């Protein structure tokens, strides 16, 4: 399992680097493929431990506040369930997702017939 603290630090740092690349504050004159390769070298741990998260940052998906909130929520769950068995951690995550997404729909349906 990836080190949550390292992943979190690298996500925030990589987001800043990506923003600086887009706004040309840094990495001036660098092509997109060269920038991606630079990020892969700089954030090797993130790339190797969670390539999908690395790709989402590069695609700008974490720029969306909803996606960033989901990322933060996932990191919080990883931190609080770090010493639990996977089954127990999955159960806690499932309960939280039920309360967030399913329960409001059920209550709405009950109230509106």
C-alpha positions as CSV (number, residue, x, y, z in Angstrom):
1,X,0.0,0.0,0.0
2,X,1.3,3.4,-0.9
3,X,2.5,5.9,1.7
4,X,-0.4,8.3,2.1
5,X,1.6,11.2,3.2
6,X,4.1,11.0,0.3
7,X,1.2,10.6,-2.2
8,X,-0.6,13.6,-0.8
9,X,2.5,15.8,-0.8
10,X,3.4,14.8,-4.4
11,X,-0.2,15.3,-5.6
12,X,-0.2,18.9,-4.3
13,X,3.3,19.7,-5.6
14,X,2.5,18.2,-9.0
15,X,-0.7,20.2,-9.3
16,X,1.3,23.4,-8.6
17,X,3.9,22.4,-11.2
18,X,1.1,21.7,-13.7
19,X,-0.5,25.1,-13.0
20,X,2.9,26.8,-13.4
21,X,3.4,24.9,-16.7
22,X,0.0,26.0,-18.1
23,X,0.4,29.6,-17.0
24,X,4.1,29.6,-18.2
25,X,5.4,30.7,-14.8
26,X,7.9,27.9,-15.0
27,X,8.9,25.2,-17.5
28,X,8.8,27.8,-20.2
29,X,9.6,26.5,-23.7
30,X,9.0,22.9,-22.6
31,X,6.7,20.8,-24.8
32,X,3.8,18.9,-23.2
33,X,5.5,15.5,-23.7
34,X,8.7,16.8,-22.2
35,X,6.8,18.3,-19.3
36,X,5.0,14.9,-18.7
37,X,8.4,13.1,-18.7
38,X,9.8,15.7,-16.3
39,X,6.8,15.1,-13.9
40,X,7.3,11.4,-14.2
41,X,10.9,11.8,-13.1
42,X,10.2,14.3,-10.4
43,X,7.2,12.4,-9.0
44,X,8.4,8.8,-9.5
45,X,6.8,7.6,-6.3
46,X,3.3,8.9,-7.3
47,X,3.7,7.7,-10.9
48,X,4.8,4.2,-9.8
49,X,2.4,3.8,-6.8
50,X,-0.7,5.3,-8.4
51,X,-0.4,5.9,-12.2
52,X,-4.1,6.6,-12.5
53,X,-3.9,9.4,-10.0
54,X,-0.8,10.7,-11.8
55,X,-2.7,10.7,-15.1
56,X,-5.7,12.4,-13.5
57,X,-3.5,15.3,-12.3
58,X,-1.8,15.6,-15.7
59,X,-5.3,15.7,-17.3
60,X,-6.4,18.4,-14.9
61,X,-9.1,16.3,-13.3
62,X,-8.2,17.3,-9.8
63,X,-8.7,21.0,-10.7
64,X,-12.4,20.3,-10.4
65,X,-13.3,21.0,-6.7
66,X,-15.6,17.9,-6.6
67,X,-12.7,15.6,-7.7
68,X,-10.3,17.3,-5.2
69,X,-12.9,16.8,-2.4
70,X,-13.1,13.1,-3.4
71,X,-9.3,12.8,-3.3
72,X,-9.1,14.4,0.1
73,X,-11.9,12.1,1.4
74,X,-10.1,9.1,0.0
75,X,-6.8,10.2,1.7
76,X,-8.7,10.7,5.0
77,X,-10.1,7.2,4.8
78,X,-6.7,5.8,4.0
79,X,-5.2,7.5,7.0
80,X,-8.0,6.4,9.4
81,X,-8.0,2.8,8.1
82,X,-4.3,2.3,7.7
83,X,-4.0,-0.3,10.4
84,X,-7.3,-2.1,9.6
85,X,-7.8,-5.3,7.6
86,X,-8.8,-4.5,4.0
87,X,-12.3,-6.0,4.6
88,X,-12.9,-3.6,7.5
89,X,-11.6,-0.6,5.6
90,X,-13.8,-1.5,2.6
91,X,-16.8,-1.8,4.9
92,X,-16.2,1.7,6.4
93,X,-15.8,3.2,2.9
94,X,-19.0,1.5,1.7
95,X,-20.9,2.9,4.7
96,X,-19.7,6.4,4.1
97,X,-20.6,6.2,0.4
98,X,-24.0,4.9,1.2
99,X,-24.7,7.8,3.6
100,X,-23.4,10.3,1.0
101,X,-25.1,9.0,-2.1
102,X,-27.8,6.4,-1.5
103,X,-29.4,7.5,1.7
104,X,-30.4,11.0,0.4
105,X,-32.1,9.3,-2.6
106,X,-34.0,6.9,-0.4
107,X,-35.1,9.7,1.9
108,X,-36.1,11.9,-1.1
109,X,-38.2,9.0,-2.6
110,X,-39.9,8.4,0.8
111,X,-40.7,12.0,1.2
112,X,-42.0,12.5,-2.3
113,X,-43.8,9.3,-2.6
